[in-house]
């Protein structure tokens, strides 16, 4: 997972239009803390996680984090990232399908996600899987001298 996170940071640096939020390389210690928290949250039913592996390399990761309050426990926030060279191969679709199935089994009733407004490929995938745009945050992301809107998408399960 450390290798995946650090490769994603490198991709973001190479192409600032990529919808990657990671902005600094991780250390073994920070990744160890993140993984321990993830495993705890999975064990407690607070989070789902699906990773994709190709020839022993983790090439993508996704999660759904459950709302923390009793009013929001039925709702989740979804995130996904895939290494650039493994995009457009159907891996993202398969990760999303697996994650949506696990979310249904775990009694989630709805999901939300955010996506860069200029990421047409991802938006198309999310729409194909039943997500719809419900809002926009203008100029949420600043990359260099450019601002990028963020779209909020929603799906009822």
N, C-alpha and C positions, 0 to 999 in steps of 0.2 A: 504494500500500500504506500510505503514511503517513496518507492521508486515511481509509482503512478503519480502521486501528488507532485513530486519534483519535476517530472516530465511535463505535466500540465502547466506548471509555472513557466517552464522554458517555452512552451508553445504560446502561451499568452504574451511573453516578451517578443516572440517572433512575429505574431499576428495579433495586434491589439483589438481586432474586430471579433476575435473568438470570445464566446460567452463564458470565459473562465474567470472566476472570482479570486482564486488563489493568487496572491501577489508576492509571496516570498517562499523560498525553499524551506522545507521542514527538516528538523533534526531527528535523529533516532529517538531522542527523549520526548520531543513534542509529538511525534507520531505514536510512540508508545502510550502516552497519556490519552491521545485521541482514540486509539484502538481500545484501551481499557474502558473508557467512557462509552464507546459504541457498544462493546460487548455487554456492559452493565445495562445499558438502555434496551438492547435487544432482549436480554434475559428478563427484564422487568416489563416488557411489552410496550415500551415507549417509542421504539424505533424498529423499522424493518431495514434490511440491507441486502442488496443483490450485487454481486461483482461478476465481471466477465473475465475469463481467462482464455488465452490462446497460446498454445505451446509452452505452458508454464509461466507465462507473463500475464499479470493482471493488466488488462487494457481498458477497463471501465469499471465504474462503481456508481451505485445509486442508493438512495435511501428515501424513506418516508418517516418523518418525525411526527409523532402524535402530539396533539394539543395538550398542554400541561394542566389546564384547569378542568374541573369536572364538566364544565359547559362546552369544552372543545375536544374532549377525548375521542369523539367520533370523527374528527377532522384531522387531516394530515397535510404536511408541507413536503413536497417532493423535490429532490435534487438529483441530477444525473451528470456524469462527465465521462467522456470517452476520448482516448488518445486520437489525435487527428488522423493518423494513418489507418485507423480502424473504423473511421466513419464511412457512411454510405455502403456498408457491407451487410446491413441488417442486424448488426449487433445491438444497436440502440433500441430497435423495435423489440428484439427478443428480451432485452433487459427490462424494458418498460412493461411488456406483457407479463413477465414473471412477477415484477413488482406489483402490478395492478391485481394479479391473482392473489398474491400474498396479502395485499391490503384488504381485499374482500374477505378472505379467510380470517383475518384479524379484526373484523368488525368495523373497519373504517367505512364511513358513509359518504365522505367527500374528500377531495384532494385539491390542493392548489399548487401552482408552481409559478416561477418567474422566469422569463426568457428575454434576452436582448431582442429588441424590435427588429434589428437588422439580421437576425438569424433565421432566415427563411426555411432552411432545411429542418431545423428543430421545430419551428412552428408548424410546419406541414405534418411532421410526425405526430406531434401532440394533437393536432386537429383530427388526424386519421384515427387516433386512439380515443376520440370522444371529448377531448378538452376543448373549451371555448374561451375566447378572450372575454374577460369581465372588467378589465381596467387597464390603465396605462399610467405609468409614472414618468412624466416628461423629464428628460435629462438626468435620470438617476445615476447613470454611469458616466464617469469622466475618464477618457483615455487620451492622454496627451492633451491636445487642444480641442478635441471633439467630445461632444456629449451624445449619449445614446439613451433612447427611451427604454424602459423596461415594461414588458407586457405581463399582466397577471392573468393566468389561465386557471380554469376550474373544471372539475369533472365530478359528477354525482356517480357514486358506485351503486 
